[in-house]
Amino acid sequence: MDNQTILKKDKLGLPGILRQSLSIAGKNPKLLLFTLLTSFPLFLSLLIFEFLFHETLLNSVDTLLSDDAPHATYCNGNICSFTISSYSRWNQPFSSTRVIAEHYHRFVLLGLVYLILVHTLDLLNTILILCHSSALYAGDTLQSVKAFLLRPIKDFSFKGPLITSLYALGLSTLVTVGLISLGSHVWMHGPWPRFPFFMGYDFYSFRRWDEFIAAFVLMLLFGGAFLALLIKYIEWSSVWKVGIVISVLEEKHGHIAIGVAAYISRECRRRGFLLMLPFFLWRLGLRFICLYLTWANNWGRSAMIAQVLGVCLSNLLMWVVLLVYHCDCKRRLLEKKMDVEGGGKPVLHQ
């Protein structure tokens, strides 16, 4: 989609971007049908990943809750409360080291399956969605399934989006590690490891008010840092994903595409955050519901299938939303440059 076509589009706010995205996806049933058909390999790869993820998580929890793990007992008269090492501040390094030592091969396998299988198929599916969504947004129509598959091969490159997606994956992984670190500090420094009544025990278990207040203050500090980083992560994810959109639609890739995405969206970050927040909450909700149904009700297979199907459907809408968001950001930038130049022609080029 060239600059002249983008300039012909209306300036959109947050509701307008959502309406336009739903219009593209809803008024073109072929896009939904073809995307579901071509998403089948991604669907299978996500099922494999989810199975390995749940198995790894379950084995890790079994290791933490094993009988030979250190524990602590708190008693008051004839009533005692028991906490295992995973709830003890001092035994936390032991628990983490033990899980990594016993299950490192599962974590490595999980990472390889995601990087080689899931990430690659997800990128191919993303290229298909962006290719045809941009054509529909520009006013074209979809033809046959054959044309749906062949057009991206003829008109778009895989190398550029792959490089950009690896940059985005690396940045996302670094921030995720930071979130996990802060989250673990919230757990270790919070009041619950030393005072078991927070885990459902009685008030008598709690020892000294000064220790409780110190632990509570540390929990607030680390919790605030965790929340701030989580908000920035959702905001940054819109920039990284717009970088992938630019890499698919334009001849830019890697850090250049992400840099351009950061530049054109610098005045629209709040809108990007609000657009990405529902998809983040949707995936997080699906994850927790799947974990609950798998572990509490033994509905593992059905829950995993429903979760993966929900992810595949949300992927279509998410990339259409990001496409419209990218075009709107670029339109605003082009208009601003034209105003600065006194009505001259746009200076950004494909």
C-alpha positions as CSV (number, residue, x, y, z in Angstrom):
1,M,0.0,0.0,0.0
2,D,1.7,3.2,-1.2
3,N,1.6,6.6,0.5
4,Q,-1.1,8.1,-1.8
5,T,-3.5,5.2,-0.9
6,I,-2.7,5.7,2.8
7,L,-3.4,9.4,2.6
8,K,-6.8,8.7,1.1
9,K,-7.9,6.8,4.2
10,D,-9.7,8.6,7.0
11,K,-7.9,9.6,10.2
12,L,-8.9,7.0,12.8
13,G,-9.0,7.0,16.6
14,L,-9.1,3.9,18.7
15,P,-12.8,3.0,18.0
16,G,-12.2,3.8,14.3
17,I,-9.3,1.4,14.1
18,L,-11.3,-1.4,15.8
19,R,-14.3,-0.8,13.5
20,Q,-12.2,-0.8,10.4
21,S,-10.4,-3.9,11.5
22,L,-13.6,-5.7,12.2
23,S,-15.0,-4.6,8.9
24,I,-12.1,-6.0,7.0
25,A,-12.3,-9.4,8.8
26,G,-16.1,-9.5,9.0
27,K,-17.1,-8.4,5.6
28,N,-14.7,-10.8,3.9
29,P,-15.6,-14.3,4.9
30,K,-13.0,-15.7,2.4
31,L,-10.3,-14.1,4.5
32,L,-11.5,-15.9,7.6
33,L,-12.0,-19.2,5.8
34,F,-8.7,-19.2,3.9
35,T,-6.8,-18.1,7.1
36,L,-8.3,-20.9,9.1
37,L,-7.4,-23.4,6.4
38,T,-3.8,-22.2,6.1
39,S,-3.5,-22.0,9.9
40,F,-3.9,-25.8,10.3
41,P,-0.1,-26.4,10.5
42,L,0.2,-23.6,13.0
43,F,-2.7,-25.1,15.0
44,L,-0.9,-28.5,15.1
45,S,2.4,-27.0,16.1
46,L,0.7,-25.0,18.9
47,L,-1.0,-28.2,20.2
48,I,2.4,-29.9,20.4
49,F,3.9,-26.9,22.2
50,E,1.0,-26.7,24.7
51,F,1.3,-30.5,25.4
52,L,5.0,-30.1,26.1
53,F,4.4,-26.9,28.1
54,H,1.8,-28.5,30.4
55,E,3.9,-31.7,30.8
56,T,7.0,-29.6,31.7
57,L,5.1,-27.4,34.2
58,L,3.4,-30.4,35.8
59,N,6.8,-32.2,36.3
60,S,8.3,-29.0,37.7
61,V,5.5,-28.6,40.2
62,D,5.9,-32.3,41.2
63,T,9.5,-31.7,41.8
64,L,8.8,-28.7,44.1
65,L,6.2,-30.7,46.0
66,S,8.2,-33.9,46.4
67,D,8.5,-35.4,49.8
68,D,12.3,-34.9,50.1
69,A,12.1,-31.1,49.7
70,P,13.0,-29.1,52.8
71,H,10.0,-27.7,54.7
72,A,9.1,-25.6,57.7
73,T,6.4,-26.2,60.4
74,Y,4.8,-23.5,62.5
75,C,2.9,-24.6,65.6
76,N,0.7,-23.0,68.2
77,G,-0.4,-25.4,70.9
78,N,-1.9,-28.4,69.2
79,I,-2.4,-26.7,65.9
80,C,0.4,-26.7,63.3
81,S,0.7,-25.3,59.8
82,F,3.1,-26.7,57.2
83,T,4.9,-25.0,54.3
84,I,7.0,-26.7,51.7
85,S,10.3,-25.3,50.3
86,S,8.5,-23.5,47.4
87,Y,6.8,-21.2,50.0
88,S,10.0,-20.6,52.0
89,R,12.1,-17.6,51.3
90,W,15.4,-19.3,52.3
91,N,14.8,-22.5,50.3
92,Q,13.8,-20.7,47.1
93,P,17.3,-21.0,45.5
94,F,17.3,-24.7,46.3
95,S,13.9,-25.2,44.7
96,S,14.8,-23.3,41.5
97,T,18.1,-25.1,41.1
98,R,16.6,-28.4,41.6
99,V,13.9,-27.9,39.0
100,I,16.4,-26.6,36.4
101,A,18.8,-29.5,37.2
102,E,16.1,-32.2,36.8
103,H,14.2,-30.8,33.9
104,Y,16.6,-28.7,31.9
105,H,16.3,-31.0,28.9
106,R,12.5,-30.3,28.8
107,F,13.0,-26.6,28.9
108,V,15.5,-26.8,26.0
109,L,13.1,-29.0,24.0
110,L,10.3,-26.5,24.7
111,G,12.4,-23.6,23.5
112,L,13.5,-25.4,20.3
113,V,9.9,-26.5,19.5
114,Y,8.8,-22.9,19.8
115,L,11.7,-21.3,17.9
116,I,11.9,-23.8,15.0
117,L,8.3,-25.0,14.6
118,V,5.8,-22.6,16.2
119,H,7.7,-19.3,15.4
120,T,8.3,-20.2,11.8
121,L,4.7,-21.3,11.1
122,D,3.3,-18.3,12.9
123,L,5.4,-16.0,10.8
124,L,4.3,-17.7,7.6
125,N,0.7,-17.3,8.7
126,T,1.3,-13.7,9.6
127,I,2.7,-13.0,6.1
128,L,-0.5,-14.5,4.6
129,I,-2.8,-12.4,6.8
130,L,-0.9,-9.1,6.2
131,C,-0.5,-9.7,2.5
132,H,-4.3,-10.1,1.9
133,S,-5.5,-7.8,4.6
134,S,-3.5,-4.9,3.1
135,A,-5.0,-5.8,-0.3
136,L,-8.5,-5.7,1.1
137,Y,-7.8,-2.5,2.9
138,A,-6.6,-0.9,-0.4
139,G,-9.8,-2.0,-2.1
140,D,-8.9,-5.2,-3.8
141,T,-10.8,-8.5,-3.6
142,L,-9.7,-12.1,-2.7
143,Q,-9.7,-14.7,-5.5
144,S,-9.2,-18.4,-5.0
145,V,-7.3,-20.4,-2.4
146,K,-4.5,-20.9,-4.9
147,A,-4.1,-17.2,-5.4
148,F,-4.3,-16.8,-1.6
149,L,-1.3,-19.0,-1.2
150,L,0.7,-18.0,-4.3
151,R,0.5,-14.2,-4.1
152,P,2.7,-13.9,-0.9
153,I,5.3,-16.2,-2.5
154,K,5.5,-13.9,-5.6
155,D,5.2,-10.5,-4.1
156,F,6.7,-10.8,-0.6
157,S,10.0,-12.0,0.8
158,F,10.4,-14.3,3.8
159,K,13.9,-13.4,4.8
160,G,13.2,-9.8,5.9
161,P,10.2,-10.6,8.1
162,L,12.1,-13.5,9.6
163,I,15.0,-11.3,10.6
164,T,12.6,-8.7,12.1
165,S,10.6,-11.3,13.9
166,L,13.8,-12.7,15.5
167,Y,14.7,-9.2,16.7
168,A,11.2,-8.9,18.1
169,L,11.4,-12.3,19.7
170,G,14.7,-11.5,21.3
171,L,13.5,-8.2,22.8
172,S,10.3,-9.9,24.0
173,T,12.3,-12.7,25.7
174,L,14.6,-10.2,27.5
175,V,11.6,-8.3,28.9
176,T,9.8,-11.5,29.8
177,V,12.9,-12.6,31.8
178,G,12.8,-9.3,33.6
179,L,9.1,-9.8,34.4
180,I,9.8,-13.3,35.7
181,S,12.7,-12.0,37.8
182,L,10.6,-9.2,39.3
183,G,7.6,-11.6,39.8
184,S,9.8,-14.0,41.7
185,H,11.1,-11.2,43.9
186,V,7.6,-10.2,44.7
187,W,7.0,-13.8,45.8
188,M,10.2,-14.2,47.8
189,H,10.1,-10.8,49.5
190,G,6.4,-10.6,50.1
191,P,4.9,-11.4,53.5
192,W,3.5,-14.8,52.6
193,P,6.7,-17.0,52.7
194,R,7.3,-16.1,56.3
195,F,3.7,-15.8,57.4
196,P,1.7,-18.9,56.3
197,F,-1.7,-17.4,57.1
198,F,-1.6,-15.7,53.8
199,M,-1.7,-19.1,52.2
200,G,-4.9,-19.9,54.1
201,Y,-3.6,-20.5,57.6
202,D,-4.6,-18.8,60.8
203,F,-3.6,-15.4,62.1
204,Y,-1.5,-16.9,65.0
205,S,1.2,-18.1,62.5
206,F,2.4,-14.5,62.0
207,R,5.4,-13.6,64.1
208,R,6.6,-9.9,64.2
209,W,5.0,-6.8,62.9
210,D,8.3,-5.1,61.9
211,E,9.2,-8.1,59.7
212,F,5.7,-8.1,58.2
213,I,5.9,-4.4,57.4
214,A,9.4,-4.7,55.9
215,A,8.3,-7.6,53.7
216,F,5.1,-5.7,52.7
217,V,7.1,-2.7,51.6
218,L,9.5,-4.8,49.5
219,M,6.6,-6.5,47.9
220,L,5.1,-3.1,47.0
221,L,8.4,-1.9,45.5
222,F,9.0,-5.0,43.4
223,G,5.3,-5.3,42.6
224,G,5.3,-1.6,41.3
225,A,8.3,-2.3,39.2
226,F,6.7,-5.5,37.8
227,L,3.5,-3.6,36.9
228,A,5.4,-0.7,35.3
229,L,7.5,-3.1,33.2
230,L,4.4,-5.1,32.2
231,I,2.7,-1.9,31.0
232,K,5.8,-1.0,29.0
233,Y,6.0,-4.6,27.6
234,I,2.5,-4.4,26.2
235,E,3.2,-0.9,24.7
236,W,6.6,-2.1,23.2
237,S,4.9,-5.2,21.8
238,S,2.8,-2.9,19.6
239,V,6.0,-1.4,18.3
240,W,7.7,-4.7,17.7
241,K,4.7,-6.1,15.9
242,V,4.3,-3.0,13.7
243,G,8.0,-3.5,12.8
244,I,7.0,-7.0,11.5
245,V,4.1,-5.3,9.5
246,I,6.6,-2.9,8.0
247,S,9.0,-5.7,7.2
248,V,6.3,-7.6,5.3
249,L,4.8,-4.6,3.4
250,E,8.0,-2.6,2.8
251,E,11.6,-3.3,2.0
252,K,12.9,-2.9,5.5
253,H,13.9,-5.5,8.0
254,G,15.6,-6.1,11.3
255,H,16.4,-3.2,13.6
256,I,15.6,-0.7,10.8
257,A,12.0,-1.9,10.6
258,I,11.6,-1.8,14.3
259,G,13.2,1.7,14.4
260,V,10.8,2.9,11.7
261,A,7.9,1.5,13.7
262,A,9.1,3.3,16.8
263,Y,9.4,6.5,14.8
264,I,6.0,6.6,13.1
265,S,4.2,5.5,16.3
266,R,6.0,7.7,18.7
267,E,2.9,9.9,19.2
268,C,0.4,7.0,19.2
269,R,1.9,4.8,21.9
270,R,-1.1,5.0,24.2
271,R,-3.3,3.9,21.3
272,G,-1.0,1.0,20.6
273,F,-1.0,0.0,24.2
274,L,-4.8,0.0,24.3
275,L,-5.0,-2.0,21.1
276,M,-2.7,-4.7,22.3
277,L,-4.1,-4.9,25.9
278,P,-7.2,-6.9,24.9
279,F,-5.2,-9.5,23.0
280,F,-2.7,-9.8,25.9
281,L,-5.6,-10.4,28.4
282,W,-7.3,-12.8,26.0
283,R,-4.2,-15.0,25.7
284,L,-3.5,-14.8,29.4
285,G,-7.1,-15.7,30.2
286,L,-7.0,-18.6,27.8
287,R,-3.8,-19.8,29.4
288,F,-5.1,-19.7,33.0
289,I,-8.5,-21.3,32.0
290,C,-6.6,-24.1,30.2
291,L,-4.4,-24.7,33.2
292,Y,-7.3,-24.8,35.5
293,L,-9.4,-27.2,33.3
294,T,-6.4,-29.4,32.7
295,W,-5.3,-29.8,36.3
296,A,-8.6,-29.5,38.2
297,N,-11.1,-31.1,35.9
298,N,-9.0,-33.4,33.7
299,W,-10.3,-31.8,30.6
300,G,-6.7,-31.4,29.2
301,R,-7.2,-32.2,25.5
302,S,-10.4,-30.3,25.0
303,A,-9.0,-27.3,26.9
304,M,-5.8,-27.3,24.9
305,I,-7.7,-27.5,21.6
306,A,-10.0,-24.7,22.6
307,Q,-7.1,-22.5,23.8
308,V,-5.1,-23.0,20.5
309,L,-8.2,-22.4,18.4
310,G,-8.8,-19.1,20.3
311,V,-5.2,-18.1,19.8
312,C,-5.4,-18.8,16.0
313,L,-8.6,-16.8,15.7
314,S,-7.3,-13.9,17.7
315,N,-4.1,-13.8,15.5
316,L,-6.2,-12.9,12.5
317,L,-7.9,-10.0,14.2
318,M,-4.7,-8.8,15.9
319,W,-2.7,-8.5,12.7
320,V,-5.5,-6.8,10.9
321,V,-5.7,-4.3,13.8
322,L,-2.0,-3.8,13.6
323,L,-2.1,-3.2,9.9
324,V,-4.8,-0.5,10.2
325,Y,-2.9,1.0,13.2
326,H,0.3,1.1,11.2
327,C,-1.5,2.8,8.2
328,D,-3.1,5.3,10.6
329,C,0.2,6.2,12.3
330,K,1.9,6.6,8.9
331,R,-1.0,8.8,7.6
332,R,-0.7,11.1,10.6
333,L,3.1,11.4,10.0
334,L,2.7,12.1,6.3
335,E,0.1,14.8,7.0
336,K,2.4,16.4,9.6
337,K,5.3,16.4,7.2
338,M,3.0,17.9,4.4
339,D,1.9,20.7,6.8
340,V,5.5,21.5,7.8
341,E,6.5,21.7,4.1
342,G,3.5,24.0,3.3
343,G,1.4,21.6,1.4
344,G,4.2,19.7,-0.4
345,K,4.2,16.1,-1.4
346,P,4.8,13.3,1.2
347,V,8.4,12.6,1.7
348,L,8.2,9.1,3.0
349,H,8.5,6.4,0.4
350,Q,8.0,2.7,0.3
